[in-house]
Amino acid sequence: MSSADILVIGGGIAGLSAAAAVSKHAKVTVLEAEEQVGFHSSGRSATMLHYFLGDRVVRELTLASRGFIEHPPAGFTEFPLGHHVPVLIHAREEEGAALDALEAEIRLFAEIDRLDSRAVHGLCPLLKDDAVHGIADRSAIRLDPHALLQGNLRRLRSHGGELLAGSRASSITHANGLWTVTTEKGESRSAPILVNAAGSWADQVARMAGVQPLGLEPKRRTIITFDAPAGAELDGLPFAKTVGDELYFAPESGRLFASPMDEVPSDPCDAQPDEQEVALAAWRMEERTTVRVERIHSKWAGLRTFAPDRHPVAGFAPDAEGFFWLAGQGGFGLQTSPAMAAIAESLIARTPWPVADVSAAELGPARFG
Ligand SMILES: Cc1cc2nc3c(=O)[nH]c(=O)nc-3n(C[C@H](O)[C@H](O)[C@H](O)COP(=O)(O)OP(=O)(O)OC[C@H]3O[C@@H](n4cnc5c(N)ncnc54)[C@H](O)[C@@H]3O)c2cc1C
């Protein structure tokens, strides 16, 4: 049996970024069930950083993360972690009040342009004429999740940490102040601190460890890709989203991608797209834009896992010494990962609290009683 200071279950963006951050202070081992990192939610996202997701807490965590994304620490990555793209939120006449309310919230975090019908279509000519109002944030970021995952992995290893891929935790015990995790292959690792960053499986991992689950809810979301209309200029097209949670679309490797923003409850699993949501994505795309979705080029689904209040969870379990929760990253786990990793580092290694406008109590698991 090998020992470490900290064991992390989960090699998605949450587990890897926290592992990289705490590895400056301690010997860290990450156990990942799959053979590769980011196989589940972290590899299936819409790859965006913007403020039109979640509420104030999520926006503060996003704001606190963007400096890291725009200017990663020296040696973190050979490739940029993202590039600036515009986000356009568009609205029909009857949705104007909802757009006004959203604009007021987002102005606290980003410079927003208010767009009339002409400017909406200037930014996104694919929209139908009924998109008459819009707001745009021209400094959103299209993320490179691969660069983000690999940068964290490299950082972890440079501090002497290790990743054990293909290592699914199948039993967890706690004795004499040590957590011992045994994998399906029969290997064991022990440490005084266990970080539960198992994404959609985090409640299952807690149950395995005899810790009270939080009531996390995995929800499936679907994305399709398809050809853009012949001759359409994709360069400069925004990430375009309805003011309500109905549809987003954006350019994707010479084509377009779209999501019907579905939130279908699911058990933790290797999520697969359902034909109903695939059809809904195509239908909503045709309803809101002039694009005909003739043929779907590819489709995928992933799970977005939410805590009951839809805020992420970071903190030691009140009912189990040394058991650290890092879960509930919902639809914002990539864009908040630098701040969440710094928060995990602060709580585990007792470094200064990094995000002035979000408190430890707002994120801690004790808030669920
Ligand atoms: C369609 C879609 C669009 C999205 N768009 C965005 C976006 O634009 N911007 C954004 O910031 N976020 C977005 N998200 C959300 C983001 O992808 C997630 O919040 C984030 O990836 C969650 O990371 P995670 O590490 O918690 O989970 P995961 O990436 O799922 O990682 C958890 C890992 O734990 C491992 N694991 C589970 N159980 C065990 C076990 N017993 N032993 C060992 N390992 C185990 C799993 O194999 C998995 O690799 C989107 C998600 C989806 C699905």
PDBQT file of the ligand as one rigid body, heavy atoms in Angstrom, charges set to zero:
ROOT
HETATM    1  C1  LIG A 401     -22.966  19.979 -22.842  1.00  0.00    +0.000 C 
HETATM    2  C2  LIG A 401     -22.194  20.672 -21.753  1.00  0.00    +0.000 A 
HETATM    3  C3  LIG A 401     -21.808  21.998 -21.924  1.00  0.00    +0.000 A 
HETATM    4  C4  LIG A 401     -21.038  22.638 -20.963  1.00  0.00    +0.000 A 
HETATM    5  N1  LIG A 401     -20.559  23.892 -21.215  1.00  0.00    +0.000 NA
HETATM    6  C5  LIG A 401     -19.716  24.478 -20.326  1.00  0.00    +0.000 A 
HETATM    7  C6  LIG A 401     -19.117  25.739 -20.627  1.00  0.00    +0.000 A 
HETATM    8  O1  LIG A 401     -19.314  26.308 -21.709  1.00  0.00    +0.000 OA
HETATM    9  N2  LIG A 401     -18.281  26.285 -19.690  1.00  0.00    +0.000 N 
HETATM   10  C7  LIG A 401     -18.023  25.662 -18.495  1.00  0.00    +0.000 A 
HETATM   11  O2  LIG A 401     -17.269  26.208 -17.692  1.00  0.00    +0.000 OA
HETATM   12  N3  LIG A 401     -18.583  24.471 -18.192  1.00  0.00    +0.000 NA
HETATM   13  C8  LIG A 401     -19.414  23.865 -19.080  1.00  0.00    +0.000 A 
HETATM   14  N4  LIG A 401     -19.968  22.656 -18.794  1.00  0.00    +0.000 N 
HETATM   15  C9  LIG A 401     -19.789  22.101 -17.435  1.00  0.00    +0.000 C 
HETATM   16  C10 LIG A 401     -18.429  21.481 -17.232  1.00  0.00    +0.000 C 
HETATM   17  O3  LIG A 401     -18.133  20.597 -18.300  1.00  0.00    +0.000 OA
HETATM   18  C11 LIG A 401     -18.468  20.729 -15.883  1.00  0.00    +0.000 C 
HETATM   19  O4  LIG A 401     -18.891  21.601 -14.859  1.00  0.00    +0.000 OA
HETATM   20  C12 LIG A 401     -17.101  20.204 -15.496  1.00  0.00    +0.000 C 
HETATM   21  O5  LIG A 401     -16.524  19.497 -16.553  1.00  0.00    +0.000 OA
HETATM   22  C13 LIG A 401     -17.209  19.304 -14.259  1.00  0.00    +0.000 C 
HETATM   23  O6  LIG A 401     -15.913  18.830 -13.984  1.00  0.00    +0.000 OA
HETATM   24  P1  LIG A 401     -15.704  17.655 -12.945  1.00  0.00    +0.000 P 
HETATM   25  O7  LIG A 401     -14.241  17.447 -12.846  1.00  0.00    +0.000 OA
HETATM   26  O8  LIG A 401     -16.479  17.935 -11.721  1.00  0.00    +0.000 OA
HETATM   27  O9  LIG A 401     -16.433  16.377 -13.601  1.00  0.00    +0.000 OA
HETATM   28  P2  LIG A 401     -15.900  15.299 -14.649  1.00  0.00    +0.000 P 
HETATM   29  O10 LIG A 401     -15.192  15.945 -15.778  1.00  0.00    +0.000 OA
HETATM   30  O11 LIG A 401     -17.051  14.430 -14.993  1.00  0.00    +0.000 OA
HETATM   31  O12 LIG A 401     -14.815  14.500 -13.823  1.00  0.00    +0.000 OA
HETATM   32  C14 LIG A 401     -15.167  13.612 -12.787  1.00  0.00    +0.000 C 
HETATM   33  C15 LIG A 401     -14.266  12.399 -12.945  1.00  0.00    +0.000 C 
HETATM   34  O13 LIG A 401     -14.406  11.536 -11.815  1.00  0.00    +0.000 OA
HETATM   35  C16 LIG A 401     -14.162  10.233 -12.264  1.00  0.00    +0.000 C 
HETATM   36  N5  LIG A 401     -14.701   9.277 -11.307  1.00  0.00    +0.000 N 
HETATM   37  C17 LIG A 401     -15.992   9.100 -10.952  1.00  0.00    +0.000 A 
HETATM   38  N6  LIG A 401     -16.101   8.107 -10.041  1.00  0.00    +0.000 NA
HETATM   39  C18 LIG A 401     -14.840   7.643  -9.821  1.00  0.00    +0.000 A 
HETATM   40  C19 LIG A 401     -14.304   6.626  -9.008  1.00  0.00    +0.000 A 
HETATM   41  N7  LIG A 401     -15.085   5.844  -8.230  1.00  0.00    +0.000 N 
HETATM   42  N8  LIG A 401     -12.970   6.422  -9.022  1.00  0.00    +0.000 NA
HETATM   43  C20 LIG A 401     -12.157   7.197  -9.797  1.00  0.00    +0.000 A 
HETATM   44  N9  LIG A 401     -12.623   8.178 -10.611  1.00  0.00    +0.000 NA
HETATM   45  C21 LIG A 401     -13.948   8.398 -10.620  1.00  0.00    +0.000 A 
HETATM   46  C22 LIG A 401     -14.877  10.172 -13.606  1.00  0.00    +0.000 C 
HETATM   47  O14 LIG A 401     -14.370   9.123 -14.418  1.00  0.00    +0.000 OA
HETATM   48  C23 LIG A 401     -14.609  11.573 -14.172  1.00  0.00    +0.000 C 
HETATM   49  O15 LIG A 401     -13.520  11.586 -15.065  1.00  0.00    +0.000 OA
HETATM   50  C24 LIG A 401     -20.711  21.965 -19.748  1.00  0.00    +0.000 A 
HETATM   51  C25 LIG A 401     -21.100  20.642 -19.566  1.00  0.00    +0.000 A 
HETATM   52  C26 LIG A 401     -21.826  19.993 -20.558  1.00  0.00    +0.000 A 
HETATM   53  C27 LIG A 401     -22.197  18.558 -20.355  1.00  0.00    +0.000 C 
ENDROOT
TORSDOF 0
